[in-house]
Amino acid sequence: MSDILAENLSGKSVMGSDGTELGLLYNITMDLKSGELHDLIIEPDEAISTRAVDFDINDAGRFLVPVSRVQAVKDYIVVQR
């Protein structure tokens, strides 16, 4: 995957590999010592039920998607469902 600036990801739509729109990228978590990225934090789309996804959900109701599940970053961020 080519280098992508974080500023270009802010607010980008996130879609599951099955074509389901999951929501918008809210933030990304990382290890400050190593710089390793951990999770995408997704603000869920109002139309999607939190029971319909197999991602962890934080206290604010946002999806925590491991960076390892990112398949593509273009018009959408595509994640493995």
C-alpha positions, 0 to 999 in steps of 0.5 A: 500500500502506498503512503497516505497522509493522515490529513487525507483520511480524516472524515473519509467514508469506511466501507466493508468488503461486502459493500456495506457503508460502515460510517466515517473515519473518526480517528486512528489509534497508535502506539506512541513509542513504536509508531505502530497503528492499532485501530481505525475508530469509525463513527457508525452510519445511523442506518447500521446496527451495532449488532450487525458488525463483528468489531469491538465498540468503544464507550462512545459507540464507535467501531474499533477496526484493527488496521490489519483489516484495511484492504484498500484506501481510495475513495473509501477505506475498505475493511474486511468484514 
